[in-house]
């Protein structure tokens, strides 16, 4: 869209479906998902390699923030569960 092209809903649906499958099998390394998704972005929604490089740079810049939020949320949930649930014994 930013480069003047247009996409239909089917292309987005295909991209989301393929990314969902890929997310289960993505490598467990930082930025692994975005690197593994490059061929899908090119074939499903037609991103050129330079366009995907910009997307990859932005993703890698904010990837650590998502990880920090995930870990903070996990810790908060663990504290709530520990406070509410007391094992018998």
mmCIF file as gemmi writes it, N, C-alpha and C atoms, coordinates in Angstrom:
data_model
loop_
_atom_site.group_PDB
_atom_site.id
_atom_site.type_symbol
_atom_site.label_atom_id
_atom_site.label_alt_id
_atom_site.label_comp_id
_atom_site.label_asym_id
_atom_site.label_entity_id
_atom_site.label_seq_id
_atom_site.pdbx_PDB_ins_code
_atom_site.Cartn_x
_atom_site.Cartn_y
_atom_site.Cartn_z
_atom_site.occupancy
_atom_site.B_iso_or_equiv
_atom_site.pdbx_formal_charge
_atom_site.auth_seq_id
_atom_site.auth_asym_id
_atom_site.pdbx_PDB_model_num
ATOM 1 N N . UNK Axp A 1 ? 0.822 -1.186 0 1 0 ? 1 A 1
ATOM 2 C CA . UNK Axp A 1 ? 0 0 0 1 0 ? 1 A 1
ATOM 3 C C . UNK Axp A 1 ? 0.873 1.259 0 1 0 ? 1 A 1
ATOM 4 N N . UNK Axp A 2 ? 1.949 1.231 0.76 1 0 ? 2 A 1
ATOM 5 C CA . UNK Axp A 2 ? 2.822 2.4 0.816 1 0 ? 2 A 1
ATOM 6 C C . UNK Axp A 2 ? 3.561 2.629 -0.495 1 0 ? 2 A 1
ATOM 7 N N . UNK Axp A 3 ? 3.759 1.576 -1.265 1 0 ? 3 A 1
ATOM 8 C CA . UNK Axp A 3 ? 4.476 1.721 -2.528 1 0 ? 3 A 1
ATOM 9 C C . UNK Axp A 3 ? 3.529 1.911 -3.713 1 0 ? 3 A 1
ATOM 10 N N . UNK Axp A 4 ? 2.255 2.152 -3.442 1 0 ? 4 A 1
ATOM 11 C CA . UNK Axp A 4 ? 1.311 2.436 -4.513 1 0 ? 4 A 1
ATOM 12 C C . UNK Axp A 4 ? 0.496 1.243 -4.975 1 0 ? 4 A 1
ATOM 13 N N . UNK Axp A 5 ? 0.775 0.073 -4.472 1 0 ? 5 A 1
ATOM 14 C CA . UNK Axp A 5 ? 0.015 -1.117 -4.852 1 0 ? 5 A 1
ATOM 15 C C . UNK Axp A 5 ? -1.211 -1.278 -3.979 1 0 ? 5 A 1
ATOM 16 N N . UNK Axp A 6 ? -2.023 -2.239 -4.32 1 0 ? 6 A 1
ATOM 17 C CA . UNK Axp A 6 ? -3.185 -2.536 -3.489 1 0 ? 6 A 1
ATOM 18 C C . UNK Axp A 6 ? -3.246 -4.043 -3.245 1 0 ? 6 A 1
ATOM 19 N N . UNK Axp A 7 ? -3.766 -4.406 -2.105 1 0 ? 7 A 1
ATOM 20 C CA . UNK Axp A 7 ? -3.892 -5.811 -1.736 1 0 ? 7 A 1
ATOM 21 C C . UNK Axp A 7 ? -5.348 -6.11 -1.411 1 0 ? 7 A 1
ATOM 22 N N . UNK Axp A 8 ? -5.765 -7.306 -1.707 1 0 ? 8 A 1
ATOM 23 C CA . UNK Axp A 8 ? -7.127 -7.701 -1.361 1 0 ? 8 A 1
ATOM 24 C C . UNK Axp A 8 ? -7.111 -8.507 -0.06 1 0 ? 8 A 1
ATOM 25 N N . UNK Axp A 9 ? -8.28 -8.68 0.516 1 0 ? 9 A 1
ATOM 26 C CA . UNK Axp A 9 ? -8.403 -9.36 1.812 1 0 ? 9 A 1
ATOM 27 C C . UNK Axp A 9 ? -7.895 -10.789 1.751 1 0 ? 9 A 1
ATOM 28 N N . UNK Axp A 10 ? -8.026 -11.444 0.616 1 0 ? 10 A 1
ATOM 29 C CA . UNK Axp A 10 ? -7.546 -12.823 0.472 1 0 ? 10 A 1
ATOM 30 C C . UNK Axp A 10 ? -6.044 -12.934 0.652 1 0 ? 10 A 1
ATOM 31 N N . UNK Axp A 11 ? -5.309 -11.95 0.174 1 0 ? 11 A 1
ATOM 32 C CA . UNK Axp A 11 ? -3.851 -11.966 0.334 1 0 ? 11 A 1
ATOM 33 C C . UNK Axp A 11 ? -3.467 -11.825 1.798 1 0 ? 11 A 1
ATOM 34 N N . UNK Axp A 12 ? -4.155 -10.925 2.503 1 0 ? 12 A 1
ATOM 35 C CA . UNK Axp A 12 ? -3.892 -10.779 3.932 1 0 ? 12 A 1
ATOM 36 C C . UNK Axp A 12 ? -4.266 -12.048 4.693 1 0 ? 12 A 1
ATOM 37 N N . UNK Axp A 13 ? -5.395 -12.656 4.336 1 0 ? 13 A 1
ATOM 38 C CA . UNK Axp A 13 ? -5.829 -13.89 5.004 1 0 ? 13 A 1
ATOM 39 C C . UNK Axp A 13 ? -4.818 -15.006 4.779 1 0 ? 13 A 1
ATOM 40 N N . UNK Axp A 14 ? -4.32 -15.121 3.557 1 0 ? 14 A 1
ATOM 41 C CA . UNK Axp A 14 ? -3.312 -16.146 3.254 1 0 ? 14 A 1
ATOM 42 C C . UNK Axp A 14 ? -2.041 -15.888 4.064 1 0 ? 14 A 1
ATOM 43 N N . UNK Axp A 15 ? -1.611 -14.636 4.13 1 0 ? 15 A 1
ATOM 44 C CA . UNK Axp A 15 ? -0.405 -14.276 4.868 1 0 ? 15 A 1
ATOM 45 C C . UNK Axp A 15 ? -0.558 -14.594 6.354 1 0 ? 15 A 1
ATOM 46 N N . UNK Axp A 16 ? -1.694 -14.239 6.94 1 0 ? 16 A 1
ATOM 47 C CA . UNK Axp A 16 ? -1.933 -14.506 8.361 1 0 ? 16 A 1
ATOM 48 C C . UNK Axp A 16 ? -2 -16.006 8.624 1 0 ? 16 A 1
ATOM 49 N N . UNK Axp A 17 ? -2.647 -16.759 7.745 1 0 ? 17 A 1
ATOM 50 C CA . UNK Axp A 17 ? -2.73 -18.212 7.908 1 0 ? 17 A 1
ATOM 51 C C . UNK Axp A 17 ? -1.343 -18.849 7.86 1 0 ? 17 A 1
ATOM 52 N N . UNK Axp A 18 ? -0.545 -18.472 6.871 1 0 ? 18 A 1
ATOM 53 C CA . UNK Axp A 18 ? 0.793 -19.045 6.756 1 0 ? 18 A 1
ATOM 54 C C . UNK Axp A 18 ? 1.694 -18.626 7.92 1 0 ? 18 A 1
ATOM 55 N N . UNK Axp A 19 ? 1.553 -17.396 8.394 1 0 ? 19 A 1
ATOM 56 C CA . UNK Axp A 19 ? 2.343 -16.971 9.549 1 0 ? 19 A 1
ATOM 57 C C . UNK Axp A 19 ? 1.945 -17.72 10.814 1 0 ? 19 A 1
ATOM 58 N N . UNK Axp A 20 ? 0.664 -18.045 10.944 1 0 ? 20 A 1
ATOM 59 C CA . UNK Axp A 20 ? 0.21 -18.808 12.112 1 0 ? 20 A 1
ATOM 60 C C . UNK Axp A 20 ? 0.852 -20.177 12.144 1 0 ? 20 A 1
ATOM 61 N N . UNK Axp A 21 ? 0.925 -20.816 10.991 1 0 ? 21 A 1
ATOM 62 C CA . UNK Axp A 21 ? 1.586 -22.127 10.919 1 0 ? 21 A 1
ATOM 63 C C . UNK Axp A 21 ? 3.072 -21.987 11.199 1 0 ? 21 A 1
ATOM 64 N N . UNK Axp A 22 ? 3.676 -20.961 10.635 1 0 ? 22 A 1
ATOM 65 C CA . UNK Axp A 22 ? 5.113 -20.748 10.815 1 0 ? 22 A 1
ATOM 66 C C . UNK Axp A 22 ? 5.463 -20.414 12.257 1 0 ? 22 A 1
ATOM 67 N N . UNK Axp A 23 ? 4.584 -19.71 12.955 1 0 ? 23 A 1
ATOM 68 C CA . UNK Axp A 23 ? 4.862 -19.303 14.332 1 0 ? 23 A 1
ATOM 69 C C . UNK Axp A 23 ? 5.027 -20.505 15.253 1 0 ? 23 A 1
ATOM 70 N N . UNK Axp A 24 ? 4.337 -21.59 14.961 1 0 ? 24 A 1
ATOM 71 C CA . UNK Axp A 24 ? 4.462 -22.798 15.781 1 0 ? 24 A 1
ATOM 72 C C . UNK Axp A 24 ? 5.833 -23.432 15.576 1 0 ? 24 A 1
ATOM 73 N N . UNK Axp A 25 ? 6.329 -23.366 14.36 1 0 ? 25 A 1
ATOM 74 C CA . UNK Axp A 25 ? 7.596 -24.022 14.043 1 0 ? 25 A 1
ATOM 75 C C . UNK Axp A 25 ? 8.766 -23.056 13.953 1 0 ? 25 A 1
ATOM 76 N N . UNK Axp A 26 ? 8.568 -21.809 14.369 1 0 ? 26 A 1
ATOM 77 C CA . UNK Axp A 26 ? 9.634 -20.804 14.247 1 0 ? 26 A 1
ATOM 78 C C . UNK Axp A 26 ? 10.805 -21.148 15.149 1 0 ? 26 A 1
ATOM 79 N N . UNK Axp A 27 ? 11.985 -20.836 14.696 1 0 ? 27 A 1
ATOM 80 C CA . UNK Axp A 27 ? 13.158 -21.091 15.546 1 0 ? 27 A 1
ATOM 81 C C . UNK Axp A 27 ? 13.103 -20.249 16.81 1 0 ? 27 A 1
ATOM 82 N N . UNK Axp A 28 ? 13.578 -20.807 17.891 1 0 ? 28 A 1
ATOM 83 C CA . UNK Axp A 28 ? 13.534 -20.119 19.181 1 0 ? 28 A 1
ATOM 84 C C . UNK Axp A 28 ? 14.716 -19.201 19.4 1 0 ? 28 A 1
ATOM 85 N N . UNK Axp A 29 ? 15.014 -18.376 18.436 1 0 ? 29 A 1
ATOM 86 C CA . UNK Axp A 29 ? 16.099 -17.415 18.557 1 0 ? 29 A 1
ATOM 87 C C . UNK Axp A 29 ? 15.529 -16.012 18.384 1 0 ? 29 A 1
ATOM 88 N N . UNK Axp A 30 ? 16.147 -15.015 18.96 1 0 ? 30 A 1
ATOM 89 C CA . UNK Axp A 30 ? 15.643 -13.645 18.769 1 0 ? 30 A 1
ATOM 90 C C . UNK Axp A 30 ? 15.614 -13.268 17.296 1 0 ? 30 A 1
ATOM 91 N N . UNK Axp A 31 ? 14.465 -12.822 16.826 1 0 ? 31 A 1
ATOM 92 C CA . UNK Axp A 31 ? 14.308 -12.449 15.437 1 0 ? 31 A 1
ATOM 93 C C . UNK Axp A 31 ? 14.118 -13.617 14.495 1 0 ? 31 A 1
ATOM 94 N N . UNK Axp A 32 ? 13.998 -14.815 15.022 1 0 ? 32 A 1
ATOM 95 C CA . UNK Axp A 32 ? 13.86 -16.001 14.175 1 0 ? 32 A 1
ATOM 96 C C . UNK Axp A 32 ? 12.584 -16.004 13.354 1 0 ? 32 A 1
ATOM 97 N N . UNK Axp A 33 ? 11.507 -15.533 13.944 1 0 ? 33 A 1
ATOM 98 C CA . UNK Axp A 33 ? 10.225 -15.514 13.252 1 0 ? 33 A 1
ATOM 99 C C . UNK Axp A 33 ? 10.258 -14.568 12.057 1 0 ? 33 A 1
ATOM 100 N N . UNK Axp A 34 ? 10.823 -13.393 12.232 1 0 ? 34 A 1
ATOM 101 C CA . UNK Axp A 34 ? 10.835 -12.409 11.145 1 0 ? 34 A 1
ATOM 102 C C . UNK Axp A 34 ? 11.749 -12.867 10.01 1 0 ? 34 A 1
ATOM 103 N N . UNK Axp A 35 ? 12.802 -13.559 10.332 1 0 ? 35 A 1
ATOM 104 C CA . UNK Axp A 35 ? 13.689 -14.075 9.291 1 0 ? 35 A 1
ATOM 105 C C . UNK Axp A 35 ? 13.046 -15.239 8.54 1 0 ? 35 A 1
ATOM 106 N N . UNK Axp A 36 ? 12.349 -16.092 9.262 1 0 ? 36 A 1
ATOM 107 C CA . UNK Axp A 36 ? 11.696 -17.233 8.631 1 0 ? 36 A 1
ATOM 108 C C . UNK Axp A 36 ? 10.488 -16.81 7.797 1 0 ? 36 A 1
ATOM 109 N N . UNK Axp A 37 ? 9.889 -15.667 8.106 1 0 ? 37 A 1
ATOM 110 C CA . UNK Axp A 37 ? 8.689 -15.214 7.408 1 0 ? 37 A 1
ATOM 111 C C . UNK Axp A 37 ? 8.988 -14.451 6.124 1 0 ? 37 A 1
ATOM 112 N N . UNK Axp A 38 ? 10.236 -14.18 5.83 1 0 ? 38 A 1
ATOM 113 C CA . UNK Axp A 38 ? 10.58 -13.394 4.641 1 0 ? 38 A 1
ATOM 114 C C . UNK Axp A 38 ? 10.05 -14.01 3.35 1 0 ? 38 A 1
ATOM 115 N N . UNK Axp A 39 ? 10.227 -15.302 3.109 1 0 ? 39 A 1
ATOM 116 C CA . UNK Axp A 39 ? 9.684 -15.859 1.858 1 0 ? 39 A 1
ATOM 117 C C . UNK Axp A 39 ? 8.16 -15.782 1.772 1 0 ? 39 A 1
ATOM 118 N N . UNK Axp A 40 ? 7.493 -15.917 2.907 1 0 ? 40 A 1
ATOM 119 C CA . UNK Axp A 40 ? 6.032 -15.837 2.917 1 0 ? 40 A 1
ATOM 120 C C . UNK Axp A 40 ? 5.583 -14.416 2.597 1 0 ? 40 A 1
ATOM 121 N N . UNK Axp A 41 ? 6.257 -13.422 3.15 1 0 ? 41 A 1
ATOM 122 C CA . UNK Axp A 41 ? 5.894 -12.029 2.875 1 0 ? 41 A 1
ATOM 123 C C . UNK Axp A 41 ? 6.091 -11.689 1.406 1 0 ? 41 A 1
ATOM 124 N N . UNK Axp A 42 ? 7.112 -12.27 0.816 1 0 ? 42 A 1
ATOM 125 C CA . UNK Axp A 42 ? 7.37 -11.999 -0.596 1 0 ? 42 A 1
ATOM 126 C C . UNK Axp A 42 ? 6.337 -12.672 -1.491 1 0 ? 42 A 1
ATOM 127 N N . UNK Axp A 43 ? 5.991 -13.922 -1.185 1 0 ? 43 A 1
ATOM 128 C CA . UNK Axp A 43 ? 5.061 -14.639 -2.058 1 0 ? 43 A 1
ATOM 129 C C . UNK Axp A 43 ? 3.601 -14.289 -1.81 1 0 ? 43 A 1
ATOM 130 N N . UNK Axp A 44 ? 3.205 -14.089 -0.553 1 0 ? 44 A 1
ATOM 131 C CA . UNK Axp A 44 ? 1.786 -13.87 -0.255 1 0 ? 44 A 1
ATOM 132 C C . UNK Axp A 44 ? 1.346 -12.43 -0.466 1 0 ? 44 A 1
ATOM 133 N N . UNK Axp A 45 ? 2.149 -11.473 -0.027 1 0 ? 45 A 1
ATOM 134 C CA . UNK Axp A 45 ? 1.709 -10.078 -0.148 1 0 ? 45 A 1
ATOM 135 C C . UNK Axp A 45 ? 2.62 -9.25 -1.037 1 0 ? 45 A 1
ATOM 136 N N . UNK Axp A 46 ? 3.628 -9.858 -1.625 1 0 ? 46 A 1
ATOM 137 C CA . UNK Axp A 46 ? 4.434 -9.186 -2.634 1 0 ? 46 A 1
ATOM 138 C C . UNK Axp A 46 ? 5.421 -8.15 -2.128 1 0 ? 46 A 1
ATOM 139 N N . UNK Axp A 47 ? 5.92 -8.307 -0.906 1 0 ? 47 A 1
ATOM 140 C CA . UNK Axp A 47 ? 6.933 -7.372 -0.413 1 0 ? 47 A 1
ATOM 141 C C . UNK Axp A 47 ? 8.26 -7.647 -1.108 1 0 ? 47 A 1
ATOM 142 N N . UNK Axp A 48 ? 8.865 -6.613 -1.614 1 0 ? 48 A 1
ATOM 143 C CA . UNK Axp A 48 ? 10.188 -6.733 -2.223 1 0 ? 48 A 1
ATOM 144 C C . UNK Axp A 48 ? 11.23 -6.83 -1.106 1 0 ? 48 A 1
ATOM 145 N N . UNK Axp A 49 ? 12.376 -7.434 -1.374 1 0 ? 49 A 1
ATOM 146 C CA . UNK Axp A 49 ? 13.416 -7.552 -0.334 1 0 ? 49 A 1
ATOM 147 C C . UNK Axp A 49 ? 13.795 -6.233 0.345 1 0 ? 49 A 1
ATOM 148 N N . UNK Axp A 50 ? 13.938 -5.105 -0.376 1 0 ? 50 A 1
ATOM 149 C CA . UNK Axp A 50 ? 14.249 -3.86 0.355 1 0 ? 50 A 1
ATOM 150 C C . UNK Axp A 50 ? 13.125 -3.432 1.3 1 0 ? 50 A 1
ATOM 151 N N . UNK Axp A 51 ? 11.882 -3.659 0.909 1 0 ? 51 A 1
ATOM 152 C CA . UNK Axp A 51 ? 10.76 -3.323 1.784 1 0 ? 51 A 1
ATOM 153 C C . UNK Axp A 51 ? 10.768 -4.208 3.017 1 0 ? 51 A 1
ATOM 154 N N . UNK Axp A 52 ? 11.045 -5.493 2.828 1 0 ? 52 A 1
ATOM 155 C CA . UNK Axp A 52 ? 11.081 -6.402 3.962 1 0 ? 52 A 1
ATOM 156 C C . UNK Axp A 52 ? 12.262 -6.103 4.874 1 0 ? 52 A 1
ATOM 157 N N . UNK Axp A 53 ? 13.358 -5.595 4.304 1 0 ? 53 A 1
ATOM 158 C CA . UNK Axp A 53 ? 14.525 -5.232 5.129 1 0 ? 53 A 1
ATOM 159 C C . UNK Axp A 53 ? 14.162 -4.113 6.105 1 0 ? 53 A 1
ATOM 160 N N . UNK Axp A 54 ? 13.352 -3.151 5.653 1 0 ? 54 A 1
ATOM 161 C CA . UNK Axp A 54 ? 12.907 -2.074 6.549 1 0 ? 54 A 1
ATOM 162 C C . UNK Axp A 54 ? 12.017 -2.648 7.645 1 0 ? 54 A 1
ATOM 163 N N . UNK Axp A 55 ? 11.11 -3.545 7.264 1 0 ? 55 A 1
ATOM 164 C CA . UNK Axp A 55 ? 10.237 -4.192 8.242 1 0 ? 55 A 1
ATOM 165 C C . UNK Axp A 55 ? 11.06 -4.985 9.256 1 0 ? 55 A 1
ATOM 166 N N . UNK Axp A 56 ? 12.072 -5.694 8.783 1 0 ? 56 A 1
ATOM 167 C CA . UNK Axp A 56 ? 12.913 -6.495 9.664 1 0 ? 56 A 1
ATOM 168 C C . UNK Axp A 56 ? 13.695 -5.62 10.643 1 0 ? 56 A 1
ATOM 169 N N . UNK Axp A 57 ? 14.206 -4.491 10.176 1 0 ? 57 A 1
ATOM 170 C CA . UNK Axp A 57 ? 14.951 -3.585 11.057 1 0 ? 57 A 1
ATOM 171 C C . UNK Axp A 57 ? 14.051 -3.03 12.154 1 0 ? 57 A 1
ATOM 172 N N . UNK Axp A 58 ? 12.829 -2.657 11.781 1 0 ? 58 A 1
ATOM 173 C CA . UNK Axp A 58 ? 11.893 -2.139 12.784 1 0 ? 58 A 1
ATOM 174 C C . UNK Axp A 58 ? 11.52 -3.222 13.786 1 0 ? 58 A 1
ATOM 175 N N . UNK Axp A 59 ? 11.286 -4.429 13.298 1 0 ? 59 A 1
ATOM 176 C CA . UNK Axp A 59 ? 10.915 -5.531 14.191 1 0 ? 59 A 1
ATOM 177 C C . UNK Axp A 59 ? 12.032 -5.843 15.179 1 0 ? 59 A 1
ATOM 178 N N . UNK Axp A 60 ? 13.25 -5.933 14.676 1 0 ? 60 A 1
ATOM 179 C CA . UNK Axp A 60 ? 14.371 -6.267 15.556 1 0 ? 60 A 1
ATOM 180 C C . UNK Axp A 60 ? 14.644 -5.161 16.57 1 0 ? 60 A 1
ATOM 181 N N . UNK Axp A 61 ? 14.316 -3.911 16.22 1 0 ? 61 A 1
ATOM 182 C CA . UNK Axp A 61 ? 14.514 -2.807 17.158 1 0 ? 61 A 1
ATOM 183 C C . UNK Axp A 61 ? 13.547 -2.882 18.332 1 0 ? 61 A 1
ATOM 184 N N . UNK Axp A 62 ? 12.326 -3.408 18.11 1 0 ? 62 A 1
ATOM 185 C CA . UNK Axp A 62 ? 11.332 -3.452 19.187 1 0 ? 62 A 1
ATOM 186 C C . UNK Axp A 62 ? 11.096 -4.857 19.734 1 0 ? 62 A 1
ATOM 187 N N . UNK Axp A 63 ? 11.829 -5.841 19.242 1 0 ? 63 A 1
ATOM 188 C CA . UNK Axp A 63 ? 11.631 -7.224 19.678 1 0 ? 63 A 1
ATOM 189 C C . UNK Axp A 63 ? 11.901 -7.397 21.171 1 0 ? 63 A 1
ATOM 190 N N . UNK Axp A 64 ? 12.904 -6.731 21.68 1 0 ? 64 A 1
ATOM 191 C CA . UNK Axp A 64 ? 13.238 -6.85 23.107 1 0 ? 64 A 1
ATOM 192 C C . UNK Axp A 64 ? 12.145 -6.3 24.012 1 0 ? 64 A 1
ATOM 193 N N . UNK Axp A 65 ? 11.429 -5.284 23.55 1 0 ? 65 A 1
ATOM 194 C CA . UNK Axp A 65 ? 10.342 -4.718 24.344 1 0 ? 65 A 1
ATOM 195 C C . UNK Axp A 65 ? 9.214 -5.743 24.502 1 0 ? 65 A 1
ATOM 196 N N . UNK Axp A 66 ? 8.898 -6.447 23.423 1 0 ? 66 A 1
ATOM 197 C CA . UNK Axp A 66 ? 7.87 -7.49 23.499 1 0 ? 66 A 1
ATOM 198 C C . UNK Axp A 66 ? 8.265 -8.606 24.452 1 0 ? 66 A 1
ATOM 199 N N . UNK Axp A 67 ? 9.518 -8.99 24.418 1 0 ? 67 A 1
ATOM 200 C CA . UNK Axp A 67 ? 10.007 -10.028 25.326 1 0 ? 67 A 1
ATOM 201 C C . UNK Axp A 67 ? 9.931 -9.557 26.775 1 0 ? 67 A 1
ATOM 202 N N . UNK Axp A 68 ? 10.311 -8.324 27.023 1 0 ? 68 A 1
ATOM 203 C CA . UNK Axp A 68 ? 10.252 -7.784 28.391 1 0 ? 68 A 1
ATOM 204 C C . UNK Axp A 68 ? 8.811 -7.733 28.902 1 0 ? 68 A 1
ATOM 205 N N . UNK Axp A 69 ? 7.889 -7.323 28.044 1 0 ? 69 A 1
ATOM 206 C CA . UNK Axp A 69 ? 6.465 -7.287 28.44 1 0 ? 69 A 1
ATOM 207 C C . UNK Axp A 69 ? 5.949 -8.691 28.722 1 0 ? 69 A 1
ATOM 208 N N . UNK Axp A 70 ? 6.349 -9.645 27.908 1 0 ? 70 A 1
ATOM 209 C CA . UNK Axp A 70 ? 5.929 -11.028 28.103 1 0 ? 70 A 1
ATOM 210 C C . UNK Axp A 70 ? 6.428 -11.567 29.441 1 0 ? 70 A 1
ATOM 211 N N . UNK Axp A 71 ? 7.683 -11.333 29.741 1 0 ? 71 A 1
ATOM 212 C CA . UNK Axp A 71 ? 8.25 -11.829 30.995 1 0 ? 71 A 1
ATOM 213 C C . UNK Axp A 71 ? 7.644 -11.13 32.209 1 0 ? 71 A 1
ATOM 214 N N . UNK Axp A 72 ? 7.398 -9.83 32.098 1 0 ? 72 A 1
ATOM 215 C CA . UNK Axp A 72 ? 6.774 -9.096 33.195 1 0 ? 72 A 1
ATOM 216 C C . UNK Axp A 72 ? 5.36 -9.601 33.446 1 0 ? 72 A 1
ATOM 217 N N . UNK Axp A 73 ? 4.609 -9.837 32.379 1 0 ? 73 A 1
ATOM 218 C CA . UNK Axp A 73 ? 3.257 -10.379 32.517 1 0 ? 73 A 1
ATOM 219 C C . UNK Axp A 73 ? 3.258 -11.764 33.128 1 0 ? 73 A 1
ATOM 220 N N . UNK Axp A 74 ? 4.192 -12.611 32.714 1 0 ? 74 A 1
ATOM 221 C CA . UNK Axp A 74 ? 4.297 -13.953 33.297 1 0 ? 74 A 1
ATOM 222 C C . UNK Axp A 74 ? 4.596 -13.883 34.791 1 0 ? 74 A 1
ATOM 223 N N . UNK Axp A 75 ? 5.485 -12.972 35.166 1 0 ? 75 A 1
ATOM 224 C CA . UNK Axp A 75 ? 5.807 -12.81 36.589 1 0 ? 75 A 1
ATOM 225 C C . UNK Axp A 75 ? 4.617 -12.31 37.39 1 0 ? 75 A 1
ATOM 226 N N . UNK Axp A 76 ? 3.853 -11.369 36.83 1 0 ? 76 A 1
ATOM 227 C CA . UNK Axp A 76 ? 2.675 -10.849 37.525 1 0 ? 76 A 1
ATOM 228 C C . UNK Axp A 76 ? 1.619 -11.936 37.692 1 0 ? 76 A 1
ATOM 229 N N . UNK Axp A 77 ? 1.407 -12.723 36.663 1 0 ? 77 A 1
ATOM 230 C CA . UNK Axp A 77 ? 0.432 -13.821 36.763 1 0 ? 77 A 1
ATOM 231 C C . UNK Axp A 77 ? 0.885 -14.839 37.799 1 0 ? 77 A 1
ATOM 232 N N . UNK Axp A 78 ? 2.182 -15.142 37.838 1 0 ? 78 A 1
ATOM 233 C CA . UNK Axp A 78 ? 2.696 -16.083 38.827 1 0 ? 78 A 1
ATOM 234 C C . UNK Axp A 78 ? 2.473 -15.565 40.252 1 0 ? 78 A 1
ATOM 235 N N . UNK Axp A 79 ? 2.664 -14.268 40.472 1 0 ? 79 A 1
ATOM 236 C CA . UNK Axp A 79 ? 2.428 -13.692 41.797 1 0 ? 79 A 1
ATOM 237 C C . UNK Axp A 79 ? 0.953 -13.762 42.19 1 0 ? 79 A 1
ATOM 238 N N . UNK Axp A 80 ? 0.06 -13.483 41.252 1 0 ? 80 A 1
ATOM 239 C CA . UNK Axp A 80 ? -1.379 -13.543 41.533 1 0 ? 80 A 1
ATOM 240 C C . UNK Axp A 80 ? -1.803 -14.974 41.85 1 0 ? 80 A 1
ATOM 241 N N . UNK Axp A 81 ? -1.348 -15.912 41.044 1 0 ? 81 A 1
ATOM 242 C CA . UNK Axp A 81 ? -1.697 -17.319 41.289 1 0 ? 81 A 1
ATOM 243 C C . UNK Axp A 81 ? -1.126 -17.781 42.622 1 0 ? 81 A 1
ATOM 244 N N . UNK Axp A 82 ? 0.093 -17.379 42.946 1 0 ? 82 A 1
ATOM 245 C CA . UNK Axp A 82 ? 0.698 -17.769 44.223 1 0 ? 82 A 1
ATOM 246 C C . UNK Axp A 82 ? -0.079 -17.178 45.403 1 0 ? 82 A 1
ATOM 247 N N . UNK Axp A 83 ? -0.595 -15.972 45.246 1 0 ? 83 A 1
ATOM 248 C CA . UNK Axp A 83 ? -1.338 -15.321 46.302 1 0 ? 83 A 1
ATOM 249 C C . UNK Axp A 83 ? -2.709 -15.979 46.511 1 0 ? 83 A 1
ATOM 250 N N . UNK Axp A 84 ? -3.346 -16.374 45.422 1 0 ? 84 A 1
ATOM 251 C CA . UNK Axp A 84 ? -4.706 -16.934 45.495 1 0 ? 84 A 1
ATOM 252 C C . UNK Axp A 84 ? -4.692 -18.414 45.836 1 0 ? 84 A 1
ATOM 253 N N . UNK Axp A 85 ? -3.834 -19.179 45.175 1 0 ? 85 A 1
ATOM 254 C CA . UNK Axp A 85 ? -3.862 -20.634 45.332 1 0 ? 85 A 1
ATOM 255 C C . UNK Axp A 85 ? -2.867 -21.061 46.386 1 0 ? 85 A 1
ATOM 256 N N . UNK Axp A 86 ? -3.361 -21.706 47.411 1 0 ? 86 A 1
ATOM 257 C CA . UNK Axp A 86 ? -2.495 -22.243 48.466 1 0 ? 86 A 1
ATOM 258 C C . UNK Axp A 86 ? -2.625 -23.772 48.454 1 0 ? 86 A 1
ATOM 259 N N . UNK Axp A 87 ? -1.534 -24.487 48.267 1 0 ? 87 A 1
ATOM 260 C CA . UNK Axp A 87 ? -1.618 -25.945 48.258 1 0 ? 87 A 1
ATOM 261 C C . UNK Axp A 87 ? -1.944 -26.492 49.642 1 0 ? 87 A 1
ATOM 262 N N . UNK Axp A 88 ? -2.653 -27.602 49.638 1 0 ? 88 A 1
ATOM 263 C CA . UNK Axp A 88 ? -2.984 -28.263 50.908 1 0 ? 88 A 1
ATOM 264 C C . UNK Axp A 88 ? -1.764 -29.017 51.404 1 0 ? 88 A 1
ATOM 265 N N . UNK Axp A 89 ? -1.606 -29.006 52.672 1 0 ? 89 A 1
ATOM 266 C CA . UNK Axp A 89 ? -0.477 -29.764 53.157 1 0 ? 89 A 1
ATOM 267 C C . UNK Axp A 89 ? -0.117 -29.45 54.487 1 0 ? 89 A 1
